[in-house]
Amino acid sequence: MNALSSDLSLRLVEVNQTHAMISRWECAMYNGAPVDVRLRSSLSSNPSAHTVAMTVNASYTTVRGQIRRQLLDCSVEAVFYIEGDDVRLTGKSTIVDETVLRLMLGTAIGALRGIIAMHTRNTFLHHYPLPIYRLDVLVEDILQPLEPVRL
């Protein structure tokens, strides 16, 4: 499954903000310490509906008074309709190619980036947009090189 066939159908069905929390108190108490941004992702599938949902979460933290303080926590779920020769559906899982996974992850991160920009306007966090990530590195964390991922 290294090269994608032209018979692949991948559509973004919906994007939902599943969680958003900004601590106005911690933002007001912010003292200029470095802001740490962590990104997490998870996948779920519904083979009977040919859909895969990718949830991406970003967490912004800082340290104040030797305690890690959460500034922002935001999650987005992107649901994709997917079918084609490069997609295998089994009873409880969907197997997709690494290239398809990279496309899905890039779309979900882009949606998260926009939601974070919306929530951080008029705060000091607008100076800390979601960093640019190398999708190849993120995909490597999800699957072993050249092996399909089971969702």
C-alpha positions as CSV (number, residue, x, y, z in Angstrom):
1,M,0.0,0.0,0.0
2,N,2.7,2.5,-0.8
3,A,1.1,4.3,-3.8
4,L,-2.4,5.5,-3.6
5,S,-4.8,4.4,-6.3
6,S,-7.0,6.8,-8.2
7,D,-10.1,5.0,-6.8
8,L,-9.7,6.4,-3.3
9,S,-12.6,8.5,-2.0
10,L,-11.8,10.6,1.0
11,R,-14.2,13.3,2.1
12,L,-14.4,15.5,5.2
13,V,-17.9,14.9,6.6
14,E,-17.8,17.1,9.6
15,V,-15.5,19.0,12.0
16,N,-16.6,19.4,15.6
17,Q,-15.0,21.2,18.5
18,T,-15.3,18.5,21.2
19,H,-13.7,20.4,24.1
20,A,-12.3,23.8,24.7
21,M,-11.2,25.2,28.0
22,I,-9.2,28.4,28.5
23,S,-8.3,29.4,32.1
24,R,-8.9,33.1,32.3
25,W,-7.4,33.1,35.8
26,E,-4.2,31.4,34.7
27,C,-3.9,33.7,31.7
28,A,-4.4,36.7,34.0
29,M,-1.7,35.3,36.4
30,Y,0.7,34.6,33.5
31,N,4.2,35.8,34.4
32,G,6.1,35.4,31.1
33,A,7.3,31.9,31.7
34,P,7.7,29.6,28.6
35,V,4.5,28.1,27.3
36,D,4.6,24.4,26.5
37,V,2.3,23.0,23.8
38,R,1.5,19.3,23.6
39,L,-0.4,17.6,20.8
40,R,-2.3,14.3,21.1
41,S,-4.4,12.4,18.6
42,S,-6.7,9.4,18.6
43,L,-8.5,7.5,15.9
44,S,-11.8,5.6,15.8
45,S,-13.7,4.0,13.0
46,N,-17.1,2.9,11.9
47,P,-16.4,0.4,9.1
48,S,-20.1,-0.1,8.4
49,A,-20.5,3.6,7.6
50,H,-17.1,3.9,5.9
51,T,-16.1,6.7,8.4
52,V,-13.0,7.4,10.4
53,A,-13.0,10.0,13.2
54,M,-9.7,11.6,14.1
55,T,-9.6,13.6,17.4
56,V,-6.7,16.0,17.9
57,N,-6.1,17.7,21.2
58,A,-3.7,20.6,22.1
59,S,-2.8,21.5,25.7
60,Y,-1.0,24.7,26.6
61,T,0.7,24.8,29.9
62,T,3.2,27.0,31.8
63,V,5.0,26.8,35.1
64,R,4.2,29.3,37.9
65,G,5.3,28.8,41.5
66,Q,6.9,25.4,40.6
67,I,3.5,24.1,39.6
68,R,2.4,23.3,36.1
69,R,-0.6,25.4,35.2
70,Q,-3.0,24.6,32.4
71,L,-3.7,27.6,30.2
72,L,-5.7,26.1,27.3
73,D,-7.0,22.7,26.4
74,C,-8.8,22.2,23.1
75,S,-10.0,19.2,21.1
76,V,-11.3,18.9,17.5
77,E,-12.9,15.8,15.9
78,A,-12.7,15.5,12.1
79,V,-14.9,12.8,10.6
80,F,-13.9,11.4,7.2
81,Y,-15.8,9.3,4.7
82,I,-13.3,6.9,3.2
83,E,-13.5,4.0,0.7
84,G,-11.5,2.6,-2.2
85,D,-8.9,0.0,-3.1
86,D,-6.4,1.4,-0.5
87,V,-8.9,1.0,2.3
88,R,-9.6,-2.4,3.9
89,L,-12.7,-2.8,6.1
90,T,-12.8,-5.6,8.6
91,G,-15.4,-6.4,11.2
92,K,-14.2,-3.9,13.8
93,S,-11.5,-1.9,12.1
94,T,-10.4,0.1,9.1
95,I,-6.9,-0.2,7.6
96,V,-5.7,2.9,5.8
97,D,-2.4,3.8,4.1
98,E,0.2,6.1,5.7
99,T,-0.4,8.8,3.0
100,V,-4.2,8.8,3.8
101,L,-3.5,9.1,7.5
102,R,-1.2,12.0,6.8
103,L,-3.9,13.8,4.9
104,M,-6.4,13.2,7.6
105,L,-4.0,14.4,10.3
106,G,-3.2,17.6,8.4
107,T,-6.8,18.4,8.0
108,A,-7.6,17.8,11.7
109,I,-4.6,19.9,12.9
110,G,-5.6,22.7,10.5
111,A,-9.1,22.8,12.0
112,L,-7.6,22.7,15.5
113,R,-5.3,25.6,14.6
114,G,-8.3,27.7,13.6
115,I,-10.3,26.9,16.7
116,I,-7.3,27.8,18.9
117,A,-6.9,31.1,17.1
118,M,-10.6,31.9,17.7
119,H,-10.4,31.1,21.5
120,T,-7.1,32.9,22.1
121,R,-7.9,36.2,20.5
122,N,-7.8,39.1,23.0
123,T,-5.5,37.0,25.3
124,F,-1.7,36.8,25.5
125,L,-2.0,33.3,24.0
126,H,-2.7,34.8,20.6
127,H,1.1,35.2,20.5
128,Y,1.3,31.4,20.8
129,P,-0.4,29.9,17.8
130,L,-0.4,26.1,17.4
131,P,3.2,25.3,16.1
132,I,3.8,24.0,12.7
133,Y,4.3,20.2,12.9
134,R,6.1,17.9,10.5
135,L,3.3,15.4,9.7
136,D,5.9,12.7,8.9
137,V,7.1,12.8,12.5
138,L,3.6,12.7,13.9
139,V,2.5,9.8,11.6
140,E,5.6,7.9,12.8
141,D,4.3,8.1,16.3
142,I,1.0,6.6,15.2
143,L,2.3,3.7,13.2
144,Q,5.4,1.7,12.3
145,P,7.0,2.7,9.0
146,L,5.5,1.1,5.9
147,E,2.8,-0.8,7.9
148,P,-0.9,-0.1,7.7
149,V,-2.7,1.2,10.8
150,R,-5.7,-0.5,12.2
151,L,-8.4,1.8,13.5
